[in-house]
Amino acid sequence: MDLESVNPELAEIDGQIGDILRALQNGFQKLDKIKDANRRSRQLEELTDKMRDCKRLIKDFERVVKDMAGSTDPETARMLHDRKQSMIKELNSYVALKKQYASENKRVDLFDGPSVEDGFGEENVLLASNMTNQQLMDQGNQLMDETDQAIARSKQTVQETINVGTETAAALKSQTEQMSRIVNELDSIHFSIKKASQMVKEIGRQVATDRCIMALLFLIVAGVIAIIVVKIVNPQNKTIRDIPGLAPPVSRRLLSIVEDI
């Protein structure tokens, strides 16, 4: 399927990626013919820059495909996905080649030293030919000691990094636990405030009820007092019924009982 008919922007990005991948292929083929370590390093740097550009373009390709996700049919979407995976696979193969060549350059720098084109390679060969076996062994042991020291420093750096990571993790865990306790305390305070609000409402209702009862009792007592006052001031007033227990005393009548003898 022609990408131009699908999306012109995709077609342009695909063309740029194809150009870079072909340039990477030619560059690595030329790299096999370069023997000088410095030139190989420069060539690797140029190829690395091309791989970065290719990775950026693949991300642009993926972005455009995502933007088109709702407007493409399943077959086109599958084709675009396969195309992207193919480009990623090819780029990863060149990344692996780059790592392989970089590792080889490091080994050359470690054991061979400066290149012959710098004028030092031949001198080193002559010096090595004039050295005795013991001197060669001493030189080799010295290189091994330096390598061991470099490895030890790397291990120390790694251990320090691990320690810092452990301390950071412990600090984060402590802060997380502290935040959890604070949240629990806030929940408890919220519950206590809610409970206190309910109690205040209940107390308010009880106080209102007590006030109503007290007002009613006050009215009753006031009424009784008013009746008593009226009865005392005007005992002949018949419009007010007597309060049981408060009626005026009835005059005693003496009945003579005549007994028949």
Secondary structure, DSSP 4 states (H G I P E B T S, - for coil): --HHHH-HHHHHHHHHHHHHHHHHHHHHHHHTT---HHHHHHHHHHHHHHHHHHHHHHHHHHHHHHHTGGGS-HHHHHHHHHHHHHHHHHHHHHHHHHHHHHHHHHHHHHHH-S-GGGT-HHHHHHHHHHS-HHHHHHHHHHHHHHHHHHHHHHHHHHHHHHHHHHHHHHHHHHHHHHHHHHHHHHHHHHHHHHHHHHHHHHHHHHHHHHHHHHHHHHHHHHHHHHHHHHHHH-TT--SSPPPTT-SPPPPP-PPP-PPP-
